[in-house]
Amino acid sequence: MQTHSLAEKSVMVLKVGGTLLQSDTAMAELMQTAATIMADGQSLVMIHGGGCLVDEQLQANGMTSEKLDGLRITPAEHMPIVVGALAGTSNKKLQAAAIKAGITSLGMSLGDAGMMTATTKAPELGLVGEVSPNDASYLEFVLSKGWLPIVSSIAISEQGEMLNVNADQAATALAKLVSGSLVLLSDVSGVLDEKGELIQSLNRAEVKELTKTGVIAKGMKVKVEAALEVAESMGQAVQIASWSQTQQLIALCQGKTVGTQIQP
């Protein structure tokens, strides 16, 4: 694969997770699409969560997990399991799918090479982290090689504490770090209205209204707020789309709109 200068096209940051990681077929299709996009000279960074795997592993260890405003409360005793599920199993599953699709990839986490500054978010959430962009040089090196960075949402604080970062929020920090475009892929085609119909475009005022009426709630609320933050700070729309319609990503690279556009 040729190497491309990052100046050619803005880097696309793809956030994946959820039930995608439970379907080998879906992962294979996503990586095939990623290979097509990369062959066209588009640099990609993939950031993932893996809530379903975390739940499975916690359950297997006799633990249950609660959420507060769509964020997973992470007590210290859960952390080894969360790290294993995200930085371990989830990361390697995606890497295996990438290799199978002919992509040279690198499995990494938010804690690598000073990419992010990480702190704990709020005492009531336990070891849940908040990250801000710090040093892009490692990612830039990986992208200059034409490789795919696959980043798990585990961060490490300056005190050496491992932290569980919400993957949508991690994706916003990565998009800012590489000044890239952001696509949040989820189990649904985008933000849906009260009738279950796709909403094509949303701005802050509309998001506020739909949150107030409960149409946007829980995990989607976290996702939309993360998207708004990037849209407003970088002055460009952020897409929320479905990983099950991977062809949409190719359309996106061609400048078409897919899913729900969160407007600055």
DRENMI-831643 format. One record per residue (C-alpha): residue number from 1; x, y, z. Coordinates in steps of 0.1 Angstrom, whole numbers. Example, Ala and Ser with C-alpha at 12.3 -4.5 7.8 and 13.67 -1.06 7.14 Angstrom:
2
1_123_-45_78
2_137_-11_71
//
This chain:
264
1_0_0_0
2_13_34_-9
3_20_60_18
4_0_92_16
5_7_126_30
6_-19_135_55
7_-24_168_38
8_-42_151_8
9_-74_142_26
10_-85_149_61
11_-83_118_84
12_-116_100_90
13_-121_89_126
14_-145_60_127
15_-161_50_160
16_-173_14_162
17_-186_-8_189
18_-216_-23_205
19_-231_-54_189
20_-208_-50_158
21_-181_-69_178
22_-205_-98_183
23_-208_-104_146
24_-179_-118_126
25_-198_-110_93
26_-204_-74_103
27_-168_-69_113
28_-156_-85_80
29_-179_-63_59
30_-167_-32_78
31_-131_-40_73
32_-136_-48_36
33_-151_-13_33
34_-123_2_53
35_-98_-15_29
36_-116_0_-1
37_-116_35_15
38_-79_32_24
39_-69_20_-11
40_-84_53_-24
41_-59_72_-2
42_-82_80_27
43_-65_78_61
44_-86_61_87
45_-84_59_125
46_-107_34_142
47_-117_38_178
48_-139_12_196
49_-158_4_227
50_-172_-30_234
51_-200_-27_260
52_-215_-61_251
53_-182_-79_258
54_-177_-60_290
55_-211_-70_302
56_-204_-107_293
57_-171_-107_311
58_-184_-89_342
59_-213_-114_344
60_-189_-144_340
61_-171_-130_371
62_-203_-125_391
63_-204_-87_387
64_-230_-64_374
65_-226_-29_360
66_-248_2_362
67_-250_32_340
68_-254_69_349
69_-266_92_321
70_-254_66_295
71_-220_62_311
72_-208_30_327
73_-200_33_364
74_-166_16_368
75_-155_7_403
76_-119_-3_408
77_-127_-40_411
78_-143_-39_376
79_-113_-23_359
80_-91_-54_352
81_-121_-70_335
82_-130_-38_315
83_-94_-34_304
84_-92_-71_293
85_-125_-69_274
86_-117_-36_256
87_-79_-33_252
88_-77_-71_249
89_-105_-91_233
90_-124_-63_215
91_-92_-48_201
92_-78_-80_189
93_-111_-92_173
94_-111_-60_152
95_-74_-64_144
96_-80_-100_133
97_-108_-88_110
98_-86_-61_96
99_-58_-85_88
100_-82_-109_71
101_-93_-79_49
102_-57_-73_39
103_-52_-42_61
104_-20_-36_80
105_-32_-25_114
106_-19_-15_148
107_-38_-23_180
108_-34_4_205
109_-51_23_233
110_-57_59_243
111_-28_55_268
112_-2_51_241
113_26_75_233
114_12_105_251
115_-17_109_226
116_-41_119_253
117_-41_136_287
118_-65_116_309
119_-82_125_342
120_-111_109_362
121_-144_123_351
122_-165_123_383
123_-162_105_417
124_-196_89_414
125_-186_72_381
126_-155_55_396
127_-126_49_372
128_-143_66_342
129_-119_88_324
130_-121_121_304
131_-95_126_278
132_-82_156_259
133_-58_156_228
134_-21_159_236
135_4_146_211
136_-5_133_176
137_31_123_165
138_26_85_170
139_-7_85_151
140_7_106_124
141_36_82_120
142_12_52_118
143_-10_69_93
144_20_80_71
145_28_43_67
146_-7_37_54
147_-16_15_84
148_-49_14_103
149_-47_24_140
150_-73_4_160
151_-76_23_193
152_-94_10_224
153_-110_35_247
154_-88_26_277
155_-67_56_289
156_-41_60_316
157_-38_90_339
158_-6_108_349
159_-9_90_382
160_-8_57_363
161_-44_48_368
162_-62_29_341
163_-94_46_331
164_-125_35_311
165_-134_62_286
166_-167_63_268
167_-158_55_232
168_-180_83_217
169_-162_108_239
170_-128_92_231
171_-137_95_193
172_-142_133_197
173_-108_137_213
174_-92_117_185
175_-109_137_158
176_-96_169_174
177_-61_153_178
178_-58_146_141
179_-81_175_129
180_-101_148_112
181_-138_142_102
182_-158_121_127
183_-182_93_120
184_-200_76_149
185_-212_42_138
186_-240_26_159
187_-266_-2_158
188_-292_22_143
189_-292_42_111
190_-288_75_129
191_-309_95_153
192_-345_85_151
193_-376_106_159
194_-405_94_181
195_-420_75_151
196_-387_57_146
197_-380_77_114
198_-344_88_106
199_-337_125_113
200_-314_138_85
201_-299_168_103
202_-298_182_138
203_-284_214_154
204_-279_222_191
205_-313_237_196
206_-331_207_180
207_-309_183_201
208_-319_202_233
209_-356_199_224
210_-354_162_216
211_-335_155_247
212_-361_174_268
213_-389_153_253
214_-369_120_258
215_-365_112_221
216_-327_114_225
217_-318_95_257
218_-291_73_273
219_-264_61_250
220_-277_81_220
221_-276_113_242
222_-239_107_250
223_-233_101_213
224_-251_132_201
225_-234_154_227
226_-200_141_217
227_-208_148_180
228_-221_183_188
229_-188_191_206
230_-167_181_176
231_-191_198_151
232_-189_231_170
233_-152_231_179
234_-141_221_144
235_-169_239_124
236_-179_208_104
237_-208_183_105
238_-204_150_123
239_-222_119_110
240_-241_93_131
241_-247_63_109
242_-251_25_110
243_-222_0_108
244_-246_-24_91
245_-247_-3_60
246_-210_-1_53
247_-215_11_17
248_-226_44_32
249_-190_50_43
250_-179_49_7
251_-207_74_-2
252_-195_96_27
253_-159_96_13
254_-174_108_-20
255_-190_137_-2
256_-225_124_1
257_-244_126_34
258_-255_95_53
259_-273_88_86
260_-279_119_108
261_-257_150_103
262_-250_168_136
263_-244_204_125
264_-221_230_140
//
